[in-house]
Amino acid sequence: MNYLFFIASFNALFFAVLVLQKKKALHDKILIYWLIYLGLYTGIYALFSNRLFVDFHLLSASFVSLLLLHGPFLFLYISALIDQRFQFNWKKLFQFVPFILFNLFIVIASVFPEISERIRLDHVEHAHGAPLLFNLFLILTVLSGPFYFILSIFLFKRLDINIFNNFSSDVNVNLDWLRKLVYSFGAVWTVLMIIATIHHVFGMFSWIFCTHGLFLSLSVFIILIGYFGLKQKEIFIQYQDHNIEYVTETKTKYAGVILKDTDTEKHASNIRHFMRREKPYLDADLTLPQLASRLQIPSHLLSRVINEKFGLHFFDFINQYRVDEVKSKLDQPEFDHLSLLGIAFECGFNSKSAFNRVFKKLTGLTPSEYKNQL
């Protein structure tokens, strides 16, 4: 089993070196530190797991406290990916306070033998139970994982809103790989932490079963986060022109700006005319800032007009034109030589799954069902 942990440790450090070679965005820098932490953590466990929890009680407690770092790294990584204006500052360091306090308690306890002797993780009978504060820190460590996984779900929901407001395709920006990884590992982490808690309180299961299970799942996590994180590109690319910007759900800068109905209708008319004449939706990677630039209006104004006058998010607004273009081409004999997917690519879609999903959402029929009805 230890060989697997060594392999995972090597992979983490190897992926960290590979990410280091990239043109690094902030999320890449966070990933590098995260991978180094995971690599060293898994490697140390592989080297000393047989003795750490038996012969070095205080060190093993400090070793377990390192699990409190995993959640903050996850949160910072996702935040850096989905938040256009994310910056690392001193407020973000508050997430590491539980880890610091846990180790401060261990250092202070080491001075008092009557306390330090009662701090141990393997289930051994004592004349006195473990210190209350130590148990509280263990509970905090157990709850840290589920807390950050739930927090990640809310971050992904925020990303979904920002995608609908700014992108016409969610391919490569929906972080589907990271969602699946977080959800699956979150479930496994929670189960293993519950088992470890049962062991610590009731003495059920073996301690090596708890730790091996945790580090085995962590090894799988390392390989996946390293591989996909290496390929992950920046989602929100910065534009030099301040009038060209993404519209995110946290932005309230223009919420109180009053827009006259006549102005709104004028912009809506210009947008309709431009969409019919220029067909910008044929660009599979079209974004709100790009369309705003071509229309020569601010992004926030374009988003507001689309929301208020068309009753749609930018995503559905553009894809409605693409679906109509597909339906139009299906009625024209000169496109009979193309497959459904070929026509979809001609009309601005860039993946089969996205085409099928969007077409069914906007028409109530699959592309094949629609074609058979013609």
N, C-alpha and C positions, 0 to 999 in steps of 0.2 A: 504493500500500500504506500509505503514511504517513497517508492520510486515514482509513483504518480504525482505525489506532492512536489518532488524535485523537478519533474517535468513541467508542472504548472508554474513553479517558481521561475524556472528558466524562461518559459514562454512569456511571463509577465515582464521580466527584465528585457527580453529580446524585443517585444512589442514596444516597450518604452523607448528603446534605442531607435526603432524604426519611426515612431511618431516624432522623435527628436529631429529626424531628417526632413520632415515636412516643413512647408511654410506655415508656421504655427499660428493658429487663432487661439483665443483665450481658452476655449474648451479643450484644445489639444494640450495646452500647458497643464491644465488640471488633470487630464487623463494621464500625462506622464508621471506626475507625482502619485496619482492613484495607483498606477501599475507598479511603481517602485515600492510603494507601501505594501501592496498585495504580494509582490514577489518576495520581499524580505520576510513578511509575516508567514507565508506558506513555507518558505525555505527553513526558517528557524523552527517551525513546528516539525518539519520532516527530520531535522537533525536531533531535536531534543525531546520529542513527544514521549519517549519511554521513561524519561526521568523528570521532566519539567514539573509535572503536577504531583509527583510523589516526594521529591527531594527538595524542591524549591517553591515553597508555598506562596511566599510573597511575590516572587518573580512570576509565578504562574498566574496570580491574581492580576498583576500588572499586564501580563500578556493578554489575558482575557479582556482587559479594559480597552485594548486596541480595537476591539470590535465596535467601540463607540465612534471610531473614525470612518467606518464604512458608509454609514448613512449620510453624514455631511459631504463626503466626496461625491456620492451619488447625486445629492441635491444640487451641489455646485456645478457638476458636469451638465446636468439637464438644464439648469438655469442659464448657464453660459451658451447653450445651444439655442434655446427658445426665446431668450430675452435680448433684443437688439441692443439695448443700452446697459447690459449687465457689466458691472465692474466689481472687482474684488476689493473690499475695503475692510476696515477694522470691525464693522458691525457683523460681517460674515464670520469673524472669529468667535463670536459668542456660541456658535454651534459646537465648538471644541471645548467649551467650559466643563461639561460633564466629565470628559476624559481627563482634563487637568485636575479636577476636584477628586476624582477617583484615585489618581496616583498620588495626590497630596495626602489623602487619607492613608494610603499604604505606607508612604514615607514616615508619617507621624506614628502610625501603628508599630512600625519596626523598632521604635525607641522603647516601646512598652511590651515586654515579653508576654505578659498575661493577656494582651490583646492579640499580638501577632501570632501566637501559637494557636489561636482559635480561627485564624484565617487560612482556610484551605478549601480546595474545590473538589478533590476526590472525596467520596462519602466515607468518612471514618468517624467512629463514635468518639465523642469528647465528653469530658465531665461537664463542660459548659458548651452551649451552642455557639454558633458564629455570631460575631458582633452585629447588632441591629443595623448600624450604618453600612456595614459591608453587605448585608443582605439587601439593603435599599439600593446600593449601587449595582448589585447584580440584577435586581428587578429593572432598574433603569437601562441596563445593557440589553436585557431581554426585550424591553418595550421599544428600544431605539430602532431596531430593524423594522417592525410593523409600522411605527410612526412615520419613518421616512419613506416607506413604500406607499403608504396612503398619501403622503405629501406629494410624491411623484405622480400619482394618479391625477391630482389637481393640476399639476404642472402640464401634464399631457393634455388635459381638457383646455387649458389656456392656449396651448399650442394649436389645437384644433380650431379654436376661434380665430387665431391669428392667420392660420392657413386659409380659412374661408374668406378672410378680409383682404388678403394680399396675393394669393396665388391662384392660378387657373388650373394647376395640376399639383397633386400631392405626392407625386413620385419623387423620391429622394429627399423629401422634406417632412414626411409624416413620422419619422423615427420609429417605424413599425418594428424594426429589429430590437430597438431598445425597450419598447413597450413590452414585447413578448418576454424579453430577458428579465425585466424588472418584475413583471407579474408572476412568472414561473419561479424565479429565485426568491421572491417575496414569500410565496406560499411554502416553499421548502424551508426557508430560513425560519419562518414562524413555527412550523412543526418541530424542527430541530431544537429551537429555543424552548418550546414547551416541554419536550423530552428532557432537556438539560435541567430545567426547573424541577421537574418531577424527580429527577435523580438527586438533585441537591436537597430537596425537602424530604422525600420519602425513601431515598436510597434505592429506588428501582432503576433498572438498566445499568449498564456499566459506563463509567466515565469515558473510557476509550471509545465506546460505541458513539457517544454524543459528539466527541471532538472529531473523530474520524469522519463521521457523517457530515459535520459542518465543513470540514476542510475539503472533503471530496466534492461537495456542491460548490464550494468556493473555487476549487480548481477548474471546474467546468465553466464557472462564471468568468474566471480570468481569461481563458482561451477565447471565449465568445466576445467579451468586452474589448479585448485587445485586437482581435481580428476585424470586427466591424467598426470599432472606434478608429482604427487606422485609416479606414476608407471614408469615414464620415467627413463631409464637407460642411463649410459654414452655411447656415440656412439664410440668415438675414445679412446680405452684403450691403455694406455702407455706401451711400451715394454722396458725392461731394456737394452737389446742389442741395441746399437745405429745403427747397420746395419739393424735392423728390425724396420722399420718405415713406417707410412702411407705417401702416395704421394698426396699432396694437390696442388690445382691449384696455390696457392700463392708461392709455393716453386720453386725458380729458381736456387738453389744451383748447380744443375748439367746441367743446360741448355747449358752452353758453353763447356761441356766436349765432346771431339771428340771420337767417337767409330768406330773402323775399321769395314768394311763390313764382313771381315772374322770372327772377334770376335762376331759380331751380329748374323751371320749365325750359328756359333758354339753354341751359347746360345740358339738360336731358335730350333736347332736340339735336344739339350739336353731337352728342355722344351717339345717338341713333344714326345720324347721317354718316358719321365717321366709321361706325361699325359696318354699315352697308357698303360704303365706298372702299374702305381700305382693308377690311376683313383682317384686323390684327389678331383675331382669335385663331387664325391658322398657324400662328407661332405657338408651338407646344409649351414653351417655357415662359409665356407672357405673364408678367406680374403687374400688380397695381401701379408701382412707381414707373414702370416702363410705359404703360398706357397713359398715365398722367403726363409723362414727359412728352409723348407724341401729341396729346391734346393741348399741351401747354397750360395746364391748370394744376394746382397743388393736389397732392395725393389725398389729403383729408377731405377736400371738396369733392373730388371724384367719388370717393367712397361714400360720402354722405348722400350725393345725388343718386347713386346706384341703390343705396338702402331705402331712401325715402320715395323716389319716383318709380323705381322698378320693383321694389319690395324684395330684393334679393341681395345675398352676399356677392362679392366679386367673383368667387369661385363658381357659383351657380349661374351668375349673369353671363360669364364668358362661355361656360359649357352649354348653356341653352342655345347660344349661337352655333356652337359646334354640332350639337345634336340636330338642329334645324338644317345645317349644311349636309349632314349625313343623310337625313330624310330626303333632302332635295336631290342629292346625287343618286340615291336609290331609285328615284323616279325617272332618271335620265338614262336612256339606252347606251350612251357612249361610255358609261361606267360599269356596264355589265361584265366586262372582263376582269374587274377587280373583285377581290373577296371583301367580305364585310370588314375585316381587320384592315385591309388595304385602303378602303374608303375612309375608315376611322383615322388612319394615319394621315391621309390627305386632308382631313378636316381639322387637324390640330391635336388629336389625342396621341399620347405617346406610350400607351401600354394597353394590352388587351383587357386586363382586369379593371383598369380605370374606366375604359370605354364601356364595358358591360355594366359596371356599377352605376356610372353616371347616367347612362341611357335608360336603365331600368328605373332609376330614381325620378327622372324628369318626364318619362312617358308612361310608366307603369308596365311596360313591356320590355322583354329582352330584345336585343337587336334582331335575333333570328325570328322571334315571334312577330315583330313588326314587319320584317321582310316577307314573311309567309302570308301576311294579311294583304299585301299590296296586290 
